[in-house]
Amino acid sequence: MIIRMSPGASIEQLERVINRITQDYGLRCETIVSDTTVIGVKGIASVVDEGRILELPGVDRVIRITEKYKDASRSFHRDDSVIEIAPGVRAGGPHLTFFGGPCAIESEKQAIESAMMAKDAGVDVLRAFVDKSRTSPYDYRGLELQKGLEIAAAMKEATGLPTVSELIDLGNPPAPDCNKNGVGIFLFFLYGAGDDFRVEISDEPLLRCHNQIGNPGIIIGNERMTDT
């Protein structure tokens, strides 16, 4: 839902509309100020009584929209999203951010040497995969968890670069331990089996766990993913 304010609407009128939405309906609002002031209502806006909004002073009109993903929609964000994934490192907008490093940590020597090569090549974020997904159960998955985390921390210390590591399941590696040992960004590989891809229900606990940590996350899918 979008609420368009009349030209010249006061701050008090704007705040009154926002208070009615947030207090009466428990929804979130985002204000966009351009030529006219627009309030974007996020959540299940179908519960909002348009009449109770239109009766408020300063409201021009109420527009119901069905566009999904409002947090990323151009209707709510005209500018490109820019995410600070680590202190001094941004992704999005005019920023071209490079990730590089070893596919998997196999030994401390291999990891440190690969990390220094990646740094010399100009990467912004260092790939330090402690645990990695495999196409076969017989493929190499990684070192013992704690050893891998110690090497990842050493890679970060040697290069001064932020690190990214894959998060496969809730128990291995445990996200809080990764965070404590210097892995600041988490990567998720989600693969769609059909043309109309959705995050599998089995992945939801993983994403919820990551959401509680608050660190940046990156979702990567294959060419069959059409909707994430």
C-alpha positions in Angstrom: 0.0 0.0 0.0 1.2 3.5 -0.8 -0.3 6.6 0.8 0.3 9.8 -1.1 0.2 13.0 0.9 -1.2 16.2 -0.5 1.3 18.9 -1.6 2.1 21.1 1.4 1.1 18.4 3.9 2.7 19.2 7.3 5.0 17.1 9.3 2.3 16.7 12.0 -0.2 15.4 9.4 2.5 13.0 8.1 3.2 11.7 11.6 -0.5 11.3 12.3 -0.9 9.0 9.3 2.1 6.9 10.3 0.9 6.6 13.8 -2.4 5.3 12.7 -0.8 2.7 10.5 1.7 1.5 13.1 -0.4 1.7 16.2 -3.8 0.6 14.9 -2.6 -2.0 12.4 0.9 -2.9 13.6 2.5 -2.4 10.2 5.7 -0.7 9.2 6.0 2.5 7.3 8.7 4.0 5.1 8.6 7.6 4.0 9.8 8.7 0.6 10.2 12.5 0.1 10.5 13.8 -3.4 8.1 16.2 -5.2 5.4 14.8 -3.1 5.6 12.8 0.2 4.7 9.1 -0.1 4.3 6.6 2.7 5.0 3.0 1.9 3.2 0.5 4.1 4.9 -2.8 4.5 3.2 -6.0 5.7 -0.3 -7.3 5.1 -1.8 -4.0 4.1 -5.2 -5.6 3.3 -6.1 -5.2 6.9 -6.0 -1.4 6.6 -9.3 0.4 6.3 -8.7 2.9 3.5 -11.5 5.2 4.8 -9.8 5.6 8.1 -6.7 6.8 6.3 -8.4 9.0 3.7 -10.2 10.9 6.5 -7.0 12.1 7.9 -5.9 15.7 7.0 -3.2 15.9 4.4 -3.9 12.6 2.7 -4.3 12.8 -1.1 -5.0 9.2 -2.0 -4.4 5.6 -1.0 -3.0 3.2 -3.6 -3.1 -0.6 -3.0 -0.3 -2.4 -4.8 0.4 -6.1 -5.1 4.1 -5.8 -5.9 6.2 -8.2 -3.9 9.6 -7.7 -2.2 8.9 -4.1 -1.1 12.3 -3.9 0.7 14.0 -4.2 -2.6 11.4 -2.7 -4.9 12.1 0.4 -6.9 8.7 1.7 -5.8 10.2 2.1 -2.3 13.9 2.5 -3.1 14.6 4.6 -6.2 18.4 4.5 -5.6 20.5 1.4 -5.8 21.0 -0.5 -2.6 24.5 -0.2 -1.1 25.4 -2.7 1.6 28.4 -2.3 3.9 29.5 -5.9 4.2 32.6 -5.1 6.3 34.1 -1.9 7.6 35.2 0.1 4.5 33.9 -2.6 2.0 30.6 -1.9 0.2 28.7 -3.8 -2.4 26.0 -2.5 -4.7 25.5 0.8 -6.5 28.8 2.0 -8.1 30.9 -0.4 -6.1 32.3 -3.4 -7.9 33.3 -5.9 -5.1 35.6 -8.8 -5.8 35.6 -12.0 -3.8 38.5 -14.5 -4.1 40.5 -17.1 -2.4 40.8 -20.9 -2.0 37.9 -23.0 -2.9 38.4 -24.9 0.4 40.8 -24.7 3.3 43.1 -27.8 3.0 46.1 -26.7 5.0 47.4 -23.6 6.7 50.2 -23.1 4.3 47.9 -23.5 1.2 45.3 -21.2 2.7 47.7 -18.4 3.7 49.6 -18.5 0.3 46.3 -18.5 -1.6 45.0 -15.6 0.6 48.1 -13.5 -0.1 47.8 -14.2 -3.8 44.1 -13.1 -3.7 45.1 -9.9 -1.8 47.8 -9.1 -4.3 45.3 -9.6 -7.1 43.1 -6.9 -5.6 40.2 -8.8 -4.0 38.0 -7.0 -1.5 36.7 -10.0 0.4 38.6 -13.2 1.1 37.1 -16.5 0.5 37.8 -18.8 3.5 35.6 -21.8 3.1 35.8 -23.9 6.3 33.0 -26.2 5.3 31.9 -26.5 1.7 29.1 -28.2 -0.3 29.9 -31.0 -2.6 28.5 -32.6 -5.7 29.4 -36.0 -4.3 29.6 -37.4 -0.7 33.1 -38.6 -1.5 34.4 -35.2 -2.4 36.5 -33.2 0.1 34.4 -31.2 2.5 37.0 -29.5 4.7 39.2 -29.9 7.7 38.0 -30.5 11.3 35.8 -27.6 12.1 37.8 -25.9 14.8 41.1 -26.2 12.8 39.4 -24.7 9.8 38.2 -21.8 11.8 41.6 -21.2 13.3 43.1 -21.1 9.8 40.4 -18.8 8.6 41.2 -16.4 11.4 44.9 -16.6 10.4 44.0 -15.7 6.8 42.2 -12.7 8.0 45.0 -11.6 10.2 47.6 -12.1 7.5 45.8 -10.1 4.9 43.7 -7.7 6.8 40.7 -8.6 4.5 37.2 -9.5 5.6 36.4 -13.2 5.1 33.4 -15.0 3.8 32.6 -18.7 4.5 29.8 -21.0 3.4 27.1 -21.9 5.9 25.7 -25.4 5.0 23.7 -26.5 8.1 22.9 -25.4 11.6 25.5 -27.6 13.2 28.5 -27.4 10.9 29.9 -24.8 11.1 27.9 -23.2 13.9 27.4 -19.6 12.9 28.3 -18.0 16.3 31.6 -19.8 16.3 32.4 -18.6 12.8 31.5 -15.1 13.8 33.7 -15.3 16.9 36.7 -16.7 14.9 36.7 -13.9 12.3 34.3 -15.1 9.6 32.2 -12.0 9.1 30.1 -12.8 6.0 28.1 -16.0 5.3 27.4 -17.5 1.9 24.4 -19.7 1.0 24.2 -21.9 -2.1 20.5 -22.5 -2.8 19.7 -24.5 -6.0 16.4 -24.6 -7.7 15.1 -27.9 -9.0 12.4 -26.3 -11.2 11.7 -23.2 -13.2 9.6 -21.7 -10.4 12.2 -21.7 -7.6 11.5 -21.1 -3.9 13.8 -21.4 -1.0 13.3 -25.0 0.2 11.6 -25.3 3.6 14.7 -27.2 4.8 16.7 -24.0 4.2 14.5 -21.8 6.3 16.0 -22.7 9.7 19.4 -21.9 8.3 18.4 -18.5 7.0 16.6 -17.7 10.3 19.7 -18.7 12.3 21.8 -16.3 10.1 19.3 -13.6 10.5 19.7 -13.7 14.3 23.4 -13.1 14.0 23.1 -9.9 12.0 26.1 -10.4 9.8 25.9 -9.8 6.0 24.7 -12.8 4.0 25.0 -13.7 0.3 22.7 -16.1 -1.5 23.9 -17.7 -4.6 21.7 -19.8 -6.9 22.0 -21.6 -10.2 20.6 -20.7 -13.6 17.2 -22.4 -12.8 16.4 -19.9 -10.0 13.9 -17.4 -11.1 12.5 -16.2 -7.7 14.4 -16.0 -4.4 
